[in-house]
Amino acid sequence: MRKINPRSSEKSITVIIDGKDEKWYLETIKEHYPNMAMKKATIKPDLPQKKNVEELFSLAQQKLSMESSQVVLILDMDSIIKDNHEYERFKVYYEKYLKSSQDALSPREKSKYGWMSKLVLIVNTPCLEFWYLLHFSKTTKFFPDFSTMEATLKKQPGLASYDKSEGYYKKSPNIYERLGGEKGIRTARNNAVPFDLNESKSKGFSEMNKFFEIFEK
């Protein structure tokens, strides 16, 4: 498992995200989750206009080279698994990321991918909302996209009117409260399993638990 520097909470953290709902979620969690390291950290959500796999990893590399901040890249797999070219590009980057985390890159690979040792990659299949399901039960059921998961999500307590809007996320009860607060996050973290590339098109995953690990000693 990638070791996360406990002092990272003292730095500003750039989080490259896929959509506005990730931004609203992170902002709400930072405000309400009882972790002082998270509250003291400067978390800067970055929602790029261009979102293909190569551009997102390139942006992460650029942020790491230009800033001293830690970089977190959150990827939703729904659009990636539907595009063969994008999926093949993702496989290349993900395999290099795994090798980097295991300090297994060759000297030649290190010259191109060594920067990944400072990256925290978080994968959601199909999207962030799968993380919300884990607040209620352990599941790896595969959903190709949000639309196929929406009915299941809305069956969960407090989420019947779920809506991808800033008001839903931030007005009382906010998304943190709807998902059970600190207890809900603890449940989701216990239910989360690491992303497996070999099962990326047959199982659901969320690695949002990694985000909380950043702020723990």
MDTraj code that builds the backbone (N, CA, C; nanometers):
import mdtraj as md
import numpy as np

residues = "MET ARG LYS ILE ASN PRO ARG SER SER GLU LYS SER ILE THR VAL ILE ILE ASP GLY LYS ASP GLU LYS TRP TYR LEU GLU THR ILE LYS GLU HIS TYR PRO ASN MET ALA MET LYS LYS ALA THR ILE LYS PRO ASP LEU PRO GLN LYS LYS ASN VAL GLU GLU LEU PHE SER LEU ALA GLN GLN LYS LEU SER MET GLU SER SER GLN VAL VAL LEU ILE LEU ASP MET ASP SER ILE ILE LYS ASP ASN HIS GLU TYR GLU ARG PHE LYS VAL TYR TYR GLU LYS TYR LEU LYS SER SER GLN ASP ALA LEU SER PRO ARG GLU LYS SER LYS TYR GLY TRP MET SER LYS LEU VAL LEU ILE VAL ASN THR PRO CYS LEU GLU PHE TRP TYR LEU LEU HIS PHE SER LYS THR THR LYS PHE PHE PRO ASP PHE SER THR MET GLU ALA THR LEU LYS LYS GLN PRO GLY LEU ALA SER TYR ASP LYS SER GLU GLY TYR TYR LYS LYS SER PRO ASN ILE TYR GLU ARG LEU GLY GLY GLU LYS GLY ILE ARG THR ALA ARG ASN ASN ALA VAL PRO PHE ASP LEU ASN GLU SER LYS SER LYS GLY PHE SER GLU MET ASN LYS PHE PHE GLU ILE PHE GLU LYS".split()
xyz = np.array([
    [0.0846, -0.1192, 0.0000],
    [0.0000, 0.0000, 0.0000],
    [0.0882, 0.1244, 0.0000],
    [0.0498, 0.2245, -0.0775],
    [0.1279, 0.3469, -0.0846],
    [0.1328, 0.4161, 0.0509],
    [0.2535, 0.4503, 0.0948],
    [0.2690, 0.5212, 0.2204],
    [0.2386, 0.6684, 0.1996],
    [0.1580, 0.7241, 0.2874],
    [0.1185, 0.8634, 0.2761],
    [0.1849, 0.9427, 0.3869],
    [0.2554, 1.0461, 0.3498],
    [0.3272, 1.1273, 0.4462],
    [0.2309, 1.1932, 0.5434],
    [0.2400, 1.1639, 0.6735],
    [0.1461, 1.2218, 0.7687],
    [0.1556, 1.3733, 0.7764],
    [0.2682, 1.4301, 0.7318],
    [0.2831, 1.5753, 0.7348],
    [0.2157, 1.6434, 0.6167],
    [0.1563, 1.5607, 0.5265],
    [0.0911, 1.6188, 0.4095],
    [-0.0242, 1.7105, 0.4477],
    [-0.0779, 1.6916, 0.5695],
    [-0.1885, 1.7751, 0.6141],
    [-0.1458, 1.9200, 0.6321],
    [-0.0141, 1.9447, 0.6410],
    [0.0355, 2.0793, 0.6596],
    [0.0492, 2.1515, 0.5257],
    [0.0293, 2.0845, 0.4181],
    [0.0483, 2.1413, 0.2861],
    [-0.0859, 2.1722, 0.2215],
    [-0.0787, 2.2442, 0.1108],
    [-0.1997, 2.2592, 0.0299],
    [-0.2069, 2.1392, -0.0629],
    [-0.3272, 2.0900, -0.0839],
    [-0.3470, 1.9688, -0.1627],
    [-0.4341, 2.0011, -0.2831],
    [-0.3802, 1.9768, -0.4000],
    [-0.4587, 1.9928, -0.5219],
    [-0.5310, 1.8628, -0.5512],
    [-0.6616, 1.8700, -0.5683],
    [-0.7413, 1.7522, -0.6000],
    [-0.8005, 1.7719, -0.7387],
    [-0.7531, 1.6937, -0.8345],
    [-0.8046, 1.7005, -0.9705],
    [-0.9284, 1.6122, -0.9772],
    [-1.0407, 1.6731, -1.0109],
    [-1.1691, 1.6040, -1.0011],
    [-1.2387, 1.5972, -1.1364],
    [-1.3413, 1.5139, -1.1422],
    [-1.4105, 1.4856, -1.2671],
    [-1.5373, 1.5685, -1.2838],
    [-1.5957, 1.6143, -1.1725],
    [-1.7218, 1.6868, -1.1831],
    [-1.7479, 1.7751, -1.0630],
    [-1.8501, 1.8583, -1.0739],
    [-1.8826, 1.9514, -0.9662],
    [-1.9297, 1.8808, -0.8398],
    [-1.9919, 1.7625, -0.8548],
    [-2.0389, 1.6936, -0.7352],
    [-1.9217, 1.6531, -0.6463],
    [-1.8060, 1.6155, -0.7062],
    [-1.6868, 1.5884, -0.6253],
    [-1.6438, 1.7126, -0.5494],
    [-1.6480, 1.8268, -0.6149],
    [-1.6101, 1.9529, -0.5509],
    [-1.7011, 1.9829, -0.4324],
    [-1.8314, 1.9701, -0.4517],
    [-1.9256, 1.9989, -0.3431],
    [-1.9093, 1.8994, -0.2299],
    [-1.8854, 1.7732, -0.2648],
    [-1.8664, 1.6709, -0.1613],
    [-1.7433, 1.7022, -0.0775],
    [-1.6310, 1.7298, -0.1425],
    [-1.5069, 1.7568, -0.0694],
    [-1.5190, 1.8813, 0.0171],
    [-1.5845, 1.9833, -0.0337],
    [-1.6019, 2.1064, 0.0439],
    [-1.6877, 2.0809, 0.1679],
    [-1.7929, 2.0031, 0.1521],
    [-1.8820, 1.9736, 0.2646],
    [-1.8128, 1.8853, 0.3674],
    [-1.7376, 1.7854, 0.3209],
    [-1.6651, 1.6975, 0.4124],
    [-1.5608, 1.7766, 0.4903],
    [-1.4881, 1.8618, 0.4227],
    [-1.3854, 1.9416, 0.4903],
    [-1.4461, 2.0264, 0.6015],
    [-1.5645, 2.0781, 0.5776],
    [-1.6307, 2.1641, 0.6766],
    [-1.6820, 2.0854, 0.7964],
    [-1.7313, 1.9644, 0.7747],
    [-1.8035, 1.8941, 0.8804],
    [-1.7316, 1.7724, 0.9398],
    [-1.6413, 1.7111, 0.8667],
    [-1.5745, 1.5917, 0.9183],
    [-1.4790, 1.6306, 1.0309],
    [-1.4880, 1.5644, 1.1475],
    [-1.4093, 1.6064, 1.2649],
    [-1.2643, 1.5575, 1.2606],
    [-1.1877, 1.6153, 1.1695],
    [-1.0458, 1.5831, 1.1597],
    [-0.9715, 1.7157, 1.1456],
    [-0.8929, 1.7518, 1.2461],
    [-0.8300, 1.8832, 1.2482],
    [-0.7274, 1.8991, 1.1367],
    [-0.6562, 1.7926, 1.1026],
    [-0.5583, 1.8017, 0.9946],
    [-0.6275, 1.8380, 0.8632],
    [-0.7453, 1.7806, 0.8401],
    [-0.8207, 1.8128, 0.7196],
    [-0.8694, 1.9569, 0.7235],
    [-0.9180, 1.9996, 0.8392],
    [-0.9698, 2.1357, 0.8508],
    [-0.8602, 2.2398, 0.8302],
    [-0.7381, 2.2092, 0.8738],
    [-0.6270, 2.3039, 0.8608],
    [-0.5673, 2.3038, 0.7212],
    [-0.5855, 2.1955, 0.6481],
    [-0.5266, 2.1840, 0.5147],
    [-0.5981, 2.2746, 0.4158],
    [-0.5237, 2.3203, 0.3175],
    [-0.5823, 2.3926, 0.2057],
    [-0.6078, 2.2927, 0.0942],
    [-0.7345, 2.2666, 0.0659],
    [-0.7717, 2.1697, -0.0366],
    [-0.8246, 2.2476, -0.1569],
    [-0.7576, 2.2301, -0.2695],
    [-0.7907, 2.3085, -0.3884],
    [-0.8463, 2.2178, -0.4982],
    [-0.9787, 2.2067, -0.5074],
    [-1.0357, 2.1248, -0.6159],
    [-1.0081, 2.1884, -0.7515],
    [-0.9605, 2.1120, -0.8442],
    [-0.9294, 2.1590, -0.9786],
    [-1.0150, 2.0800, -1.0771],
    [-1.1086, 2.1484, -1.1413],
    [-1.1998, 2.0848, -1.2369],
    [-1.1580, 2.1255, -1.3780],
    [-1.0725, 2.0470, -1.4426],
    [-1.0210, 2.0855, -1.5752],
    [-1.1277, 2.0785, -1.6827],
    [-1.1099, 2.1619, -1.7863],
    [-1.2032, 2.1608, -1.8985],
    [-1.1849, 2.0358, -1.9834],
    [-1.0582, 1.9957, -2.0027],
    [-1.0294, 1.8767, -2.0812],
    [-1.0144, 1.7585, -1.9868],
    [-1.0792, 1.6478, -2.0185],
    [-1.0884, 1.5401, -1.9205],
    [-1.0435, 1.4034, -1.9723],
    [-0.9769, 1.3966, -2.0885],
    [-0.9358, 1.2630, -2.1291],
    [-0.8210, 1.2153, -2.0406],
    [-0.7988, 1.0851, -2.0397],
    [-0.7049, 1.0237, -1.9459],
    [-0.5659, 1.0847, -1.9560],
    [-0.5164, 1.0974, -2.0771],
    [-0.3805, 1.1487, -2.0950],
    [-0.3677, 1.2906, -2.0413],
    [-0.4670, 1.3733, -2.0674],
    [-0.4632, 1.5124, -2.0220],
    [-0.4725, 1.5215, -1.8697],
    [-0.5507, 1.4348, -1.8077],
    [-0.5647, 1.4383, -1.6621],
    [-0.4349, 1.3969, -1.5922],
    [-0.3715, 1.2913, -1.6416],
    [-0.2440, 1.2514, -1.5823],
    [-0.1356, 1.3559, -1.6102],
    [-0.1403, 1.4147, -1.7281],
    [-0.0445, 1.5202, -1.7612],
    [-0.0617, 1.6402, -1.6693],
    [-0.1867, 1.6739, -1.6400],
    [-0.2134, 1.7848, -1.5489],
    [-0.1618, 1.7531, -1.4096],
    [-0.1811, 1.6293, -1.3637],
    [-0.1307, 1.5892, -1.2325],
    [0.0212, 1.6033, -1.2277],
    [0.0882, 1.5607, -1.3329],
    [0.2343, 1.5727, -1.3395],
    [0.2762, 1.7194, -1.3372],
    [0.2040, 1.8004, -1.4112],
    [0.2344, 1.9443, -1.4164],
    [0.2187, 2.0084, -1.2793],
    [0.1120, 1.9731, -1.2081],
    [0.0887, 2.0298, -1.0754],
    [0.2007, 1.9909, -0.9791],
    [0.2471, 1.8668, -0.9901],
    [0.3531, 1.8203, -0.9015],
    [0.4863, 1.8871, -0.9319],
    [0.5092, 1.9202, -1.0581],
    [0.6361, 1.9820, -1.0955],
    [0.6389, 2.1312, -1.0659],
    [0.5217, 2.1942, -1.0664],
    [0.5159, 2.3393, -1.0489],
    [0.4851, 2.3811, -0.9066],
    [0.4256, 2.2924, -0.8276],
    [0.3827, 2.3273, -0.6931],
    [0.4397, 2.2281, -0.5927],
    [0.4481, 2.2708, -0.4681],
    [0.4953, 2.1799, -0.3630],
    [0.3804, 2.0995, -0.3028],
    [0.2591, 2.1286, -0.3488],
    [0.1420, 2.0620, -0.2924],
    [0.1376, 1.9151, -0.3302],
    [0.0691, 1.8377, -0.2490],
    [0.0386, 1.6995, -0.2840],
    [-0.0737, 1.7024, -0.3877],
    [-0.0730, 1.6054, -0.4776],
    [-0.1757, 1.6008, -0.5810],
    [-0.2542, 1.4711, -0.5694],
    [-0.3858, 1.4858, -0.5677],
    [-0.4773, 1.3726, -0.5672],
    [-0.5556, 1.3769, -0.6980],
    [-0.5579, 1.2663, -0.7695],
    [-0.6341, 1.2570, -0.8943],
    [-0.7483, 1.1586, -0.8740],
    [-0.8721, 1.2101, -0.8842],
    [-0.9902, 1.1266, -0.8681],
    [-1.0486, 1.0986, -1.0063],
    [-1.0533, 0.9713, -1.0434],
    [-1.1027, 0.9319, -1.1747],
    [-1.2314, 0.8516, -1.1632],
    [-1.3332, 0.8919, -1.2371],
    [-1.4548, 0.8129, -1.2521],
    [-1.4396, 0.7282, -1.3779],
    [-1.4719, 0.6008, -1.3658],
    [-1.4456, 0.5076, -1.4753],
    [-1.5594, 0.4968, -1.5768],
    [-1.6730, 0.5595, -1.5506],
    [-1.7898, 0.5385, -1.6375],
    [-1.7609, 0.5709, -1.7836],
    [-1.7032, 0.6874, -1.8106],
    [-1.6753, 0.7230, -1.9496],
    [-1.5536, 0.6496, -2.0033],
    [-1.4591, 0.6172, -1.9159],
    [-1.3359, 0.5511, -1.9592],
    [-1.3634, 0.4099, -2.0103],
    [-1.4473, 0.3355, -1.9384],
    [-1.4715, 0.1964, -1.9790],
    [-1.5593, 0.1875, -2.1042],
    [-1.6218, 0.2962, -2.1419],
    [-1.7053, 0.2958, -2.2624],
    [-1.6262, 0.3318, -2.3882],
    [-1.5026, 0.3754, -2.3708],
    [-1.4193, 0.4196, -2.4823],
    [-1.2938, 0.3340, -2.4841],
    [-1.2803, 0.2467, -2.5830],
    [-1.1682, 0.1536, -2.5860],
    [-1.0330, 0.2232, -2.5856],
    [-1.0220, 0.3320, -2.6598],
    [-0.8953, 0.4058, -2.6634],
    [-0.8624, 0.4628, -2.5256],
    [-0.9615, 0.5239, -2.4635],
    [-0.9402, 0.5810, -2.3305],
    [-0.9055, 0.4719, -2.2290],
    [-0.9730, 0.3598, -2.2404],
    [-0.9485, 0.2500, -2.1469],
    [-0.8070, 0.1956, -2.1624],
    [-0.7601, 0.1829, -2.2839],
    [-0.6239, 0.1335, -2.3061],
    [-0.5211, 0.2333, -2.2536],
    [-0.5468, 0.3616, -2.2703],
    [-0.4561, 0.4634, -2.2158],
    [-0.4556, 0.4572, -2.0635],
    [-0.5736, 0.4398, -2.0054],
    [-0.5822, 0.4293, -1.8604],
    [-0.5022, 0.3099, -1.8105],
    [-0.5133, 0.1962, -1.8776],
    [-0.4407, 0.0754, -1.8367],
    [-0.2910, 0.1009, -1.8306],
    [-0.2392, 0.1713, -1.9290],
    [-0.0953, 0.2014, -1.9304],
    [-0.0570, 0.2843, -1.8089],
    [-0.1304, 0.3911, -1.7857],
    [-0.0986, 0.4787, -1.6724],
    [-0.1176, 0.4064, -1.5393],
    [-0.2246, 0.3280, -1.5297],
    [-0.2520, 0.2617, -1.4022],
    [-0.1457, 0.1572, -1.3703],
    [-0.1035, 0.0841, -1.4695],
    [0.0006, -0.0163, -1.4468],
    [0.1314, 0.0494, -1.4055],
    [0.1631, 0.1659, -1.4632],
    [0.2838, 0.2386, -1.4217],
    [0.2668, 0.2928, -1.2796],
    [0.1472, 0.3354, -1.2482],
    [0.1191, 0.3853, -1.1137],
    [0.1406, 0.2755, -1.0101],
    [0.0907, 0.1567, -1.0389],
    [0.1098, 0.0446, -0.9466],
    [0.2581, 0.0116, -0.9308],
    [0.3308, 0.0090, -1.0413],
    [0.4735, -0.0199, -1.0346],
    [0.5471, 0.0875, -0.9551],
    [0.5047, 0.2126, -0.9730],
    [0.5661, 0.3211, -0.8969],
    [0.5414, 0.3046, -0.7478],
    [0.4186, 0.2674, -0.7107],
    [0.3844, 0.2502, -0.5696],
    [0.4598, 0.1346, -0.5068],
    [0.5033, 0.0409, -0.5903],
    [0.5794, -0.0754, -0.5426],
    [0.7293, -0.0576, -0.5634],
    [0.7689, 0.0631, -0.6066],
    [0.9089, 0.0945, -0.6364],
    [0.9669, -0.0077, -0.7338],
    [0.8890, -0.0401, -0.8370],
    [0.9277, -0.1441, -0.9317],
    [0.9490, -0.0913, -1.0734],
    [0.9549, 0.0405, -1.0899],
    [0.9796, 0.0969, -1.2218],
    [1.1250, 0.0737, -1.2636],
    [1.1432, 0.0436, -1.3905],
    [1.2784, 0.0324, -1.4425],
    [1.3399, 0.1726, -1.4494],
    [1.4730, 0.1833, -1.4600],
    [1.5355, 0.3165, -1.4726],
    [1.4764, 0.3976, -1.5875],
    [1.4493, 0.3317, -1.6993],
    [1.3906, 0.4022, -1.8133],
    [1.2491, 0.4495, -1.7800],
    [1.1712, 0.3640, -1.7127],
    [1.0346, 0.4020, -1.6761],
    [1.0346, 0.5149, -1.5738],
    [1.1309, 0.5138, -1.4837],
    [1.1367, 0.6182, -1.3808],
    [1.1526, 0.7568, -1.4418],
    [1.2261, 0.7645, -1.5512],
    [1.2469, 0.8948, -1.6141],
    [1.1167, 0.9540, -1.6663],
    [1.0196, 0.8670, -1.6973],
    [0.8920, 0.9143, -1.7509],
    [0.7796, 0.9115, -1.6488],
    [0.7858, 0.8133, -1.5569],
    [0.6744, 0.7949, -1.4642],
    [0.7134, 0.8074, -1.3169],
    [0.8363, 0.8435, -1.2891],
    [0.8807, 0.8523, -1.1506],
    [0.8011, 0.9509, -1.0677],
    [0.7449, 1.0528, -1.1318],
    [0.6644, 1.1532, -1.0618],
    [0.5417, 1.0919, -0.9929],
    [0.4998, 0.9740, -1.0396],
    [0.3807, 0.9112, -0.9825],
    [0.3998, 0.8687, -0.8372],
    [0.5229, 0.8630, -0.7905],
    [0.5464, 0.8265, -0.6510],
    [0.4886, 0.9300, -0.5551],
    [0.4602, 1.0503, -0.6070],
    [0.4035, 1.1568, -0.5246],
    [0.2546, 1.1789, -0.5516],
    [0.1980, 1.0912, -0.6322],
    [0.0570, 1.1037, -0.6695],
    [-0.0286, 1.0079, -0.5874],
    [-0.1466, 1.0547, -0.5463],
    [-0.2476, 0.9657, -0.4883],
    [-0.3602, 0.9543, -0.5909],
    [-0.3764, 0.8352, -0.6464],
    [-0.4808, 0.8095, -0.7462],
    [-0.5983, 0.7405, -0.6794],
    [-0.7169, 0.7971, -0.7008],
    [-0.8402, 0.7423, -0.6446],
    [-0.9333, 0.7075, -0.7606],
    [-0.9756, 0.5818, -0.7673],
    [-1.0595, 0.5351, -0.8773],
    [-1.1988, 0.5008, -0.8264],
    [-1.3002, 0.5511, -0.8962],
    [-1.4398, 0.5170, -0.8677],
    [-1.5013, 0.4507, -0.9900],
    [-1.5656, 0.3363, -0.9704],
    [-1.6388, 0.2706, -1.0786],
    [-1.7846, 0.2513, -1.0362],
    [-1.8826, 0.3156, -1.0998],
    [-1.8644, 0.3985, -1.2180],
    [-1.8319, 0.5444, -1.1863],
    [-1.8680, 0.5904, -1.0650],
    [-1.8566, 0.7323, -1.0332],
    [-1.8576, 0.7510, -0.8812],
    [-1.8491, 0.8758, -0.8382],
    [-1.8424, 0.9079, -0.6952],
    [-1.9586, 0.8483, -0.6170],
    [-2.0758, 0.8433, -0.6782],
    [-2.1942, 0.7956, -0.6057],
    [-2.1823, 0.6513, -0.5578],
    [-2.0932, 0.5734, -0.6170],
    [-2.0736, 0.4373, -0.5662],
    [-2.0190, 0.4422, -0.4230],
    [-1.9406, 0.5449, -0.3938],
    [-1.8901, 0.5662, -0.2573],
    [-2.0059, 0.5847, -0.1606],
    [-2.1112, 0.6510, -0.2050],
    [-2.2270, 0.6735, -0.1190],
    [-2.2961, 0.5412, -0.0852],
    [-2.3035, 0.4505, -0.1824],
    [-2.3644, 0.3192, -0.1548],
    [-2.2907, 0.2467, -0.0430],
    [-2.1595, 0.2624, -0.0375],
    [-2.0791, 0.1926, 0.0625],
    [-2.1053, 0.2426, 0.2035],
    [-2.1687, 0.3575, 0.2173],
    [-2.2064, 0.4075, 0.3503],
    [-2.3166, 0.3220, 0.4132],
    [-2.3838, 0.2411, 0.3310],
    [-2.4983, 0.1643, 0.3786],
    [-2.4758, 0.0134, 0.3764],
    [-2.3947, -0.0337, 0.2830],
    [-2.3683, -0.1783, 0.2762],
    [-2.2445, -0.2047, 0.1917],
    [-2.1881, -0.3219, 0.2106],
    [-2.0719, -0.3629, 0.1316],
    [-2.1214, -0.4217, 0.0003],
    [-2.0729, -0.3705, -0.1099],
    [-2.1150, -0.4189, -0.2401],
    [-2.0045, -0.3959, -0.3424],
    [-1.9993, -0.4819, -0.4414],
    [-1.9133, -0.4604, -0.5572],
    [-1.9966, -0.4767, -0.6849],
    [-2.1271, -0.4551, -0.6724],
    [-2.2144, -0.4687, -0.7886],
    [-2.1711, -0.3719, -0.8978],
    [-2.1679, -0.4189, -1.0194],
    [-2.1225, -0.3364, -1.1309],
    [-2.2367, -0.2554, -1.1891],
    [-2.2122, -0.1256, -1.2035],
    [-2.3029, -0.0356, -1.2748],
    [-2.2195, 0.0353, -1.3809],
    [-2.2580, 0.0303, -1.5070],
    [-2.1772, 0.0938, -1.6110],
    [-2.1752, 0.2463, -1.6047],
    [-2.2776, 0.3054, -1.5428],
    [-2.2823, 0.4511, -1.5326],
    [-2.3800, 0.4909, -1.4214],
    [-2.3893, 0.6210, -1.3974],
    [-2.4749, 0.6688, -1.2891],
    [-2.6217, 0.6377, -1.3148],
    [-2.6654, 0.6498, -1.4389],
    [-2.8080, 0.6312, -1.4668],
    [-2.8556, 0.4914, -1.4287],
    [-2.7707, 0.3907, -1.4445],
    [-2.8102, 0.2548, -1.4081],
    [-2.8027, 0.2317, -1.2571],
    [-2.7339, 0.3188, -1.1873],
    [-2.7186, 0.3055, -1.0424],
    [-2.8170, 0.3943, -0.9656],
    [-2.8745, 0.4921, -1.0325],
    [-2.9537, 0.5951, -0.9658],
    [-3.0682, 0.5375, -0.8828],
    [-3.1417, 0.4417, -0.9368],
    [-3.2549, 0.3850, -0.8637],
    [-3.2088, 0.3167, -0.7356],
    [-3.0967, 0.2444, -0.7419],
    [-3.0408, 0.1782, -0.6237],
    [-2.9971, 0.2810, -0.5210],
    [-2.9343, 0.3873, -0.5666],
    [-2.8889, 0.4928, -0.4759],
    [-3.0068, 0.5563, -0.4029],
    [-3.1146, 0.5814, -0.4745],
    [-3.2286, 0.6515, -0.4157],
    [-3.3104, 0.5628, -0.3207],
    [-3.2791, 0.4343, -0.3163],
    [-3.3437, 0.3448, -0.2200],
    [-3.2769, 0.3510, -0.0831],
    [-3.1608, 0.4157, -0.0772],
    [-3.0886, 0.4232, 0.0503],
    [-3.1520, 0.5290, 0.1404],
    [-3.1493, 0.5078, 0.2719],
    [-3.2111, 0.6028, 0.3655],
    [-3.1572, 0.7448, 0.3473],
    [-3.2475, 0.8397, 0.3291],
    [-3.2094, 0.9801, 0.3188],
    [-3.1706, 1.0252, 0.1800],
    [-3.1675, 0.9348, 0.0813],
    [-3.1216, 0.9717, -0.0519],
    [-3.2318, 0.9622, -0.1578],
    [-3.3565, 0.9520, -0.1154],
    [-3.4671, 0.9353, -0.2104],
    [-3.4757, 1.0504, -0.3105],
    [-3.4357, 1.1687, -0.2681],
    [-3.4444, 1.2856, -0.3563],
    [-3.3073, 1.3277, -0.4074],
    [-3.2130, 1.2339, -0.4112],
    [-3.0758, 1.2686, -0.4509],
    [-3.0734, 1.3475, -0.5808],
    [-2.9916, 1.4526, -0.5795],
    [-2.9837, 1.5404, -0.6953],
    [-2.8417, 1.5946, -0.7064],
    [-2.7893, 1.5979, -0.8282],
    [-2.6551, 1.6502, -0.8510],
    [-2.6610, 1.8022, -0.8571],
    [-2.6825, 1.8642, -0.7419],
    [-2.6880, 2.0098, -0.7361],
    [-2.6170, 2.0577, -0.6098],
    [-2.5663, 2.1792, -0.6149],
    [-2.4950, 2.2333, -0.4996],
    [-2.5878, 2.2483, -0.3801],
    [-2.7129, 2.2828, -0.4062],
    [-2.8085, 2.2978, -0.2978],
    [-2.8306, 2.1676, -0.2237],
    [-2.8457, 2.0585, -0.2983],
    [-2.8677, 1.9283, -0.2346],
    [-2.7473, 1.8899, -0.1497],
    [-2.6299, 1.9172, -0.2003],
    [-2.5085, 1.8782, -0.1295],
    [-2.4828, 1.9630, -0.0049],
    [-2.5203, 2.0906, -0.0093],
    [-2.4751, 2.1812, 0.0961],
    [-2.5841, 2.2321, 0.1898],
    [-2.7086, 2.2339, 0.1456],
    [-2.8152, 2.2800, 0.2339],
    [-2.8513, 2.1712, 0.3337],
    [-2.9018, 2.2110, 0.4487],
    [-2.9365, 2.1148, 0.5532],
    [-3.0617, 2.0344, 0.5150],
    [-3.0567, 1.9002, 0.5279],
    [-2.9401, 1.8200, 0.5653],
    [-2.8422, 1.8081, 0.4486],
    [-2.7145, 1.8376, 0.4739],
    [-2.6167, 1.8324, 0.3671],
    [-2.5763, 1.6876, 0.3376],
    [-2.4903, 1.6698, 0.2386],
    [-2.4560, 1.5340, 0.1951],
    [-2.3846, 1.4553, 0.3053],
    [-2.3071, 1.5244, 0.3866],
    [-2.2384, 1.4586, 0.4991],
    [-2.3411, 1.4021, 0.5974],
    [-2.4424, 1.4818, 0.6283],
    [-2.5467, 1.4383, 0.7218],
    [-2.6329, 1.3282, 0.6605],
    [-2.6663, 1.3409, 0.5338],
    [-2.7495, 1.2403, 0.4666],
    [-2.6813, 1.1044, 0.4625],
    [-2.5481, 1.1053, 0.4579],
    [-2.4725, 0.9807, 0.4498],
    [-2.4312, 0.9268, 0.5863],
    [-2.4860, 0.9855, 0.6928],
    [-2.4618, 0.9301, 0.8256],
    [-2.3440, 0.9880, 0.9000],
    [-2.2925, 1.1008, 0.8525],
    [-2.1856, 1.1684, 0.9240],
    [-2.0599, 1.0838, 0.9387],
    [-1.9931, 1.1015, 1.0514],
    [-1.8681, 1.0306, 1.0764],
    [-1.8876, 0.8791, 1.0758],
    [-1.9988, 0.8331, 1.1315],
    [-2.0268, 0.6892, 1.1343],
    [-2.0426, 0.6348, 0.9931],
    [-2.1102, 0.7096, 0.9085],
    [-2.1291, 0.6657, 0.7705],
    [-1.9974, 0.6544, 0.6964],
    [-1.9079, 0.7509, 0.7169],
    [-1.7769, 0.7468, 0.6525],
    [-1.6971, 0.6276, 0.7026],
    [-1.7053, 0.6009, 0.8308],
    [-1.6340, 0.4859, 0.8871],
    [-1.6848, 0.3559, 0.8239],
    [-1.8162, 0.3460, 0.8067],
    [-1.8743, 0.2275, 0.7427],
    [-1.8262, 0.2150, 0.5983],
    [-1.8292, 0.3258, 0.5247],
    [-1.7872, 0.3235, 0.3845],
    [-1.6409, 0.2847, 0.3717],
    [-1.5579, 0.3346, 0.4606],
    [-1.4157, 0.3010, 0.4562],
    [-1.3942, 0.1519, 0.4827],
    [-1.4705, 0.0977, 0.5736],
    [-1.4601, -0.0462, 0.6015],
    [-1.5104, -0.1298, 0.4846],
    [-1.6066, -0.0758, 0.4099],
    [-1.6656, -0.1498, 0.2979],
    [-1.5863, -0.1360, 0.1680],
    [-1.4968, -0.0385, 0.1618],
    [-1.4221, -0.0132, 0.0384],
    [-1.3189, -0.1225, 0.0135],
    [-1.3005, -0.1558, -0.1136],
    [-1.1974, -0.2522, -0.1523],
    [-1.1112, -0.1863, -0.2601],
    [-0.9825, -0.2214, -0.2668],
    [-0.8941, -0.1600, -0.3668],
    [-0.9406, -0.1882, -0.5091],
    [-0.9205, -0.0922, -0.5949],
    [-0.9537, -0.1079, -0.7356],
    [-0.8692, -0.2187, -0.7971],
    [-0.9317, -0.3004, -0.8799],
    [-0.8635, -0.4099, -0.9481],
    [-0.8853, -0.3923, -1.0981],
    [-0.7782, -0.3662, -1.1704],
    [-0.7889, -0.3420, -1.3133],
    [-0.8519, -0.4597, -1.3862],
    [-0.8231, -0.5803, -1.3416],
    [-0.8760, -0.6996, -1.4074],
    [-1.0273, -0.7130, -1.3931],
    [-1.0844, -0.6434, -1.2945],
    [-1.2293, -0.6519, -1.2716],
    [-1.2978, -0.5172, -1.2920],
    [-1.2287, -0.4278, -1.3611],
    [-1.2793, -0.2917, -1.3758],
    [-1.4069, -0.2824, -1.4580],
    [-1.4350, -0.3859, -1.5384],
    [-1.5565, -0.3850, -1.6197],
    [-1.6604, -0.4835, -1.5695],
    [-1.6384, -0.5353, -1.4488],
    [-1.7336, -0.6334, -1.3951],
    [-1.7703, -0.6079, -1.2491],
    [-1.6984, -0.5167, -1.1823],
    [-1.7269, -0.4875, -1.0426],
    [-1.7254, -0.3372, -1.0164],
    [-1.7995, -0.2974, -0.9133],
    [-1.7984, -0.1591, -0.8708],
    [-1.6926, -0.1360, -0.7648],
    [-1.6315, -0.0192, -0.7675],
    [-1.5265, 0.0151, -0.6720],
    [-1.5370, 0.1620, -0.6325],
    [-1.4904, 0.1924, -0.5145],
    [-1.4607, 0.3309, -0.4784],
    [-1.3434, 0.3313, -0.3824],
    [-1.2454, 0.4130, -0.4147],
    [-1.1264, 0.4257, -0.3312],
    [-1.1232, 0.5594, -0.2577],
    [-1.2402, 0.6193, -0.2341],
    [-1.2446, 0.7478, -0.1651],
    [-1.1901, 0.7375, -0.0226],
    [-1.1811, 0.6158, 0.0301],
    [-1.1200, 0.5974, 0.1619],
    [-0.9772, 0.6503, 0.1643],
    [-0.9082, 0.6493, 0.0495],
    [-0.7711, 0.7004, 0.0425],
    [-0.7644, 0.8492, 0.0769],
    [-0.8700, 0.9220, 0.0421],
    [-0.8703, 1.0661, 0.0703],
    [-0.8609, 1.0916, 0.2204],
    [-0.9291, 1.0111, 0.2993],
    [-0.9295, 1.0300, 0.4433],
    [-0.7965, 0.9854, 0.5047],
    [-0.7310, 0.8890, 0.4417],
    [-0.6021, 0.8413, 0.4913],
    [-0.4961, 0.9507, 0.4855],
    [-0.5097, 1.0412, 0.3910],
    [-0.4110, 1.1483, 0.3762],
    [-0.3952, 1.2301, 0.5045],
    [-0.5040, 1.2434, 0.5787],
    [-0.5041, 1.3322, 0.6946],
    [-0.4854, 1.2597, 0.8274],
    [-0.4464, 1.1345, 0.8200],
    [-0.4289, 1.0567, 0.9426],
    [-0.2812, 1.0223, 0.9630],
    [-0.2364, 1.0279, 1.0846],
    [-0.0963, 0.9968, 1.1169],
    [-0.0814, 0.8472, 1.1366],
])
top = md.Topology()
chain = top.add_chain()
for i, resn in enumerate(residues, 1):
    res = top.add_residue(resn, chain, resSeq=i)
    for name in ("N", "CA", "C"):
        top.add_atom(name, md.element.get_by_symbol(name[0]), res)
traj = md.Trajectory(xyz[None], top)
